[in-house]
Amino acid sequence: AAAAATGEFYAPVDHDDMVVTDDVHHMLKYISYYRSLWAYSDEVQITYKGVPRGFMLKPVYSPQLLRSVMYINHLQLISRELFQNVGGYREGFEGSQDHDLALRLSEKTIPAHVDVIAYLWRRGMISQSVHYGEIAESSIQASCRALEEHFKRLTLTSQVKAVTLPAHAELSDQPTGTYISRILPATVPKVSIIIPCRLGTTAMVDGVKVKVLEHCLKSIRSSIPKSDSHTLESPSLEIVLVFNHEDDLETGRQLISYFDLKGIVVCDEPGFHFARKCNLGAQQSSGDILVFLNDDTDFQTIGWTSHVISLLQEDDVACVGGMLLNADGSVQSCGDNVGRNSAVHYVPKPSASSVGDMMHRYIADHETTSITGAFLCCKKDTFMTMDGFSTTFPNSFQDVDFCLRARSKGLRCITSPHVRLLHFESASRNPEVDASTLWLIRKFHPVLMGSVDPFAFYHYEIARVPFFTLTSARYYLGQLKRLVRRVAFILLVKLSREPRQPRGILNKSEWRIH
């Protein structure tokens, strides 16, 4: 079909789906204005009657997310010249031919995301998107092979495996269409774990009061895997404890030895200054990779260092974070939603056992605008080149500022939900943010803070509205109106017999767009 087509752009569509005419024209105008060779839109999943079932509101181009899941999907407009240049669809990748094509296209150009819903994807009862278990094993193998060949073309050694989840509590794990792709380093670098802390700080863990530093060191020791159970051998770990001025350094050295770890203890100036402590620890460390870790954390992932080392192999990656969980196991953060003059933890759903959102961000590595400083990993060279954390932000927003500076230099920040740790939330310091700090971060980064988050987190964020305010009255009134419309729509669908065809859908006579 592609060989017979004569248009300047190709737009692959399924035979039973629908395309929105006006939004396709918007995409064509976008391509013409920016001279893009490849663009993709948002889409809506619908039933056979045309009832919306899920809105797939996508981020800007996210290389790591594309390596984890084929999120680009529909609708794509691909230049005929580019399509032919990469060889079009390849035989042997049936079931994952779109993913294979997107990976090869991404090696030639960066796709443009056009923020319109131009495609209605009809989900039948046999659709792969309905039940994980219906995804063919051949499709999974084809995607894994496409990813492996993608890394080979980039001259990178890699390992790829499919992510599985139980489709039902009583069923075994089934493939999800999501993948873990890891770049294997030539040599395993040394990792320095920098922990700004204060002796004697306690927190409640499972109803028991514990000393957070001892608990943290114990979890680090427990997270070190056996060398024969992981692809990467365990790296050399260095613990760097940055104590308050009044703390006893010898006690810190004894704690490191007690948990069979190696490291150093350094003393900060008087006054708790989180950014200064982190910078001091980085200067005194000897590792190639720095891991800034709060002392009120507890690793839940054995062998987490292999994920971090792998994701930091590419030069354009500034930092890597993980999924932070509350003490009860609910999600605390899976990246940060930065924009609209705020920066908040991204939590589309409280359950860590779900896929999170339509982009599967709870099981897929993905780019994010910012990473929380409770667990932030980066290469030492990158950290020093960027002059570390700004001391203008002593105890909050130093992580957001660091990531925004990295983003402005064209670097990526990646969150991996495959690295999970409990975070007991600011046991060592005051979590409150003063108005002057908020003013500064907005002043220093007006564009990135003022605009919407480019990775579309805000579309899936749970609304949190305080009660007994004018805002809450407006919000819940709007929710009531939407509920009434939803009930009326469901009744209309139940009473109708024919599939719905909303306005703006291409008819047969409209397929050729001028």
Secondary structure as the mmCIF struct_conf table of DSSP 4:
data_model
#
loop_
_struct_conf.conf_type_id
_struct_conf.id
_struct_conf.beg_label_comp_id
_struct_conf.beg_label_asym_id
_struct_conf.beg_label_seq_id
_struct_conf.end_label_comp_id
_struct_conf.end_label_asym_id
_struct_conf.end_label_seq_id
TURN_TY1_P TURN_TY1_P1 ALA A 2 ALA A 4
BEND BEND1 GLY A 7 GLU A 8
STRN STRN1 PHE A 9 TYR A 10
TURN_TY1_P TURN_TY1_P2 HIS A 15 ASP A 16
STRN STRN2 MET A 18 VAL A 19
STRN STRN3 VAL A 20 VAL A 20
HELX_RH_AL_P HELX_RH_AL_P1 THR A 21 TYR A 34
TURN_TY1_P TURN_TY1_P3 ARG A 35 ARG A 35
BEND BEND2 LEU A 37 LEU A 37
STRN STRN4 TRP A 38 ILE A 46
TURN_TY1_P TURN_TY1_P4 TYR A 48 LYS A 49
STRN STRN5 PRO A 52 MET A 56
HELX_LH_PP_P HELX_LH_PP_P1 LYS A 58 PRO A 59
BEND BEND3 VAL A 60 VAL A 60
HELX_LH_PP_P HELX_LH_PP_P2 TYR A 61 TYR A 61
HELX_RH_AL_P HELX_RH_AL_P2 PRO A 63 SER A 68
STRN STRN6 VAL A 69 VAL A 69
BEND BEND4 HIS A 74 LEU A 75
STRN STRN7 GLN A 76 SER A 79
HELX_RH_AL_P HELX_RH_AL_P3 ARG A 80 ASN A 85
TURN_TY1_P TURN_TY1_P5 VAL A 86 GLY A 87
BEND BEND5 GLY A 88 TYR A 89
TURN_TY1_P TURN_TY1_P6 GLU A 91 GLY A 92
TURN_TY1_P TURN_TY1_P7 GLU A 94 GLY A 95
BEND BEND6 SER A 96 SER A 96
HELX_RH_AL_P HELX_RH_AL_P4 GLN A 97 SER A 106
TURN_TY1_P TURN_TY1_P8 GLU A 107 LYS A 108
HELX_LH_PP_P HELX_LH_PP_P3 ILE A 110 PRO A 111
STRN STRN8 ALA A 112 ARG A 122
TURN_TY1_P TURN_TY1_P9 MET A 125 ILE A 126
TURN_TY1_P TURN_TY1_P10 GLN A 128 VAL A 130
HELX_RH_3T_P HELX_RH_3T_P1 TYR A 132 GLU A 134
BEND BEND7 ILE A 135 ILE A 135
HELX_RH_AL_P HELX_RH_AL_P5 GLU A 137 ARG A 153
TURN_TY1_P TURN_TY1_P11 LEU A 154 THR A 155
STRN STRN9 SER A 158 PRO A 166
BEND BEND8 ALA A 167 HIS A 168
TURN_TY1_P TURN_TY1_P12 ALA A 169 GLU A 170
BEND BEND9 LEU A 171 LEU A 171
STRN STRN10 ASP A 173 ILE A 183
HELX_LH_PP_P HELX_LH_PP_P4 LEU A 184 PRO A 185
BEND BEND10 ALA A 186 THR A 187
HELX_LH_PP_P HELX_LH_PP_P5 VAL A 188 LYS A 190
STRN STRN11 VAL A 191 PRO A 196
TURN_TY1_P TURN_TY1_P13 LEU A 199 GLY A 200
STRN STRN12 THR A 202 VAL A 205
TURN_TY1_P TURN_TY1_P14 ASP A 206 GLY A 207
STRN STRN13 VAL A 208 LYS A 211
HELX_RH_AL_P HELX_RH_AL_P6 VAL A 212 SER A 222
TURN_TY1_P TURN_TY1_P15 SER A 223 SER A 223
HELX_LH_PP_P HELX_LH_PP_P6 ILE A 224 LYS A 226
TURN_TY1_P TURN_TY1_P16 SER A 227 ASP A 228
BEND BEND11 SER A 229 LEU A 232
HELX_LH_PP_P HELX_LH_PP_P7 GLU A 233 SER A 236
STRN STRN14 LEU A 237 PHE A 243
TURN_TY1_P TURN_TY1_P17 HIS A 245 GLU A 246
BEND BEND12 ASP A 247 ASP A 247
HELX_RH_AL_P HELX_RH_AL_P7 LEU A 249 TYR A 258
TURN_TY1_P TURN_TY1_P18 PHE A 259 ASP A 260
STRN STRN15 GLY A 263 CYS A 267
HELX_LH_PP_P HELX_LH_PP_P8 ASP A 268 GLU A 269
BEND BEND13 PRO A 270 GLY A 271
HELX_RH_AL_P HELX_RH_AL_P8 PHE A 274 GLN A 284
BEND BEND14 ASP A 288 ASP A 288
STRN STRN16 ILE A 289 LEU A 293
BEND BEND15 ASP A 295 ASP A 296
STRN STRN17 THR A 297 PHE A 299
TURN_TY1_P TURN_TY1_P19 ILE A 302 GLY A 303
HELX_RH_AL_P HELX_RH_AL_P9 TRP A 304 LEU A 311
TURN_TY1_P TURN_TY1_P20 LEU A 312 LEU A 312
BEND BEND16 GLU A 314 GLU A 314
TURN_TY1_P TURN_TY1_P21 ASP A 315 ASP A 316
STRN STRN18 VAL A 317 LEU A 325
TURN_TY1_P TURN_TY1_P22 ALA A 327 ASP A 328
BEND BEND17 GLY A 329 GLY A 329
STRN STRN19 VAL A 331 SER A 333
BEND BEND18 CYS A 334 GLY A 335
STRN STRN20 ASP A 336 GLY A 339
TURN_TY1_P TURN_TY1_P23 ARG A 340 ASN A 341
STRN STRN21 SER A 342 HIS A 345
BEND BEND19 PRO A 348 PRO A 348
BEND BEND20 PRO A 350 PRO A 350
TURN_TY1_P TURN_TY1_P24 ALA A 352 SER A 353
BEND BEND21 SER A 354 SER A 354
BEND BEND22 ASP A 357 ASP A 357
TURN_TY1_P TURN_TY1_P25 MET A 358 MET A 359
TURN_TY1_P TURN_TY1_P26 ARG A 361 ILE A 363
BEND BEND23 ALA A 364 ALA A 364
STRN STRN22 HIS A 366 GLU A 367
BEND BEND24 THR A 369 THR A 369
STRN STRN23 SER A 370 SER A 370
TURN_TY1_P TURN_TY1_P27 GLY A 373 ALA A 374
STRN STRN24 PHE A 375 LYS A 379
HELX_RH_AL_P HELX_RH_AL_P10 LYS A 380 THR A 385
TURN_TY1_P TURN_TY1_P28 MET A 386 ASP A 387
BEND BEND25 GLY A 388 PHE A 389
TURN_TY1_P TURN_TY1_P29 THR A 391 THR A 392
BEND BEND26 PHE A 393 PHE A 397
HELX_RH_AL_P HELX_RH_AL_P11 GLN A 398 SER A 408
TURN_TY1_P TURN_TY1_P30 LYS A 409 GLY A 410
STRN STRN25 ARG A 412 HIS A 423
BEND BEND27 SER A 426 ARG A 429
HELX_RH_AL_P HELX_RH_AL_P12 ALA A 435 PHE A 444
HELX_RH_AL_P HELX_RH_AL_P13 PRO A 446 GLY A 450
BEND BEND28 SER A 451 SER A 451
TURN_TY1_P TURN_TY1_P31 PRO A 454 PHE A 455
HELX_RH_3T_P HELX_RH_3T_P2 PHE A 457 HIS A 459
TURN_TY1_P TURN_TY1_P32 TYR A 460 TYR A 460
HELX_LH_PP_P HELX_LH_PP_P9 GLU A 461 ALA A 463
BEND BEND29 PHE A 467 THR A 469
HELX_RH_AL_P HELX_RH_AL_P14 LEU A 470 LEU A 495
BEND BEND30 GLU A 498 GLU A 498
HELX_LH_PP_P HELX_LH_PP_P10 PRO A 499 ARG A 500
TURN_TY1_P TURN_TY1_P33 ARG A 503 GLY A 504
STRN STRN26 ILE A 505 ILE A 505
HELX_LH_PP_P HELX_LH_PP_P11 LEU A 506 ASN A 507
HELX_RH_3T_P HELX_RH_3T_P3 LYS A 508 GLU A 510
BEND BEND31 ARG A 512 ARG A 512
#
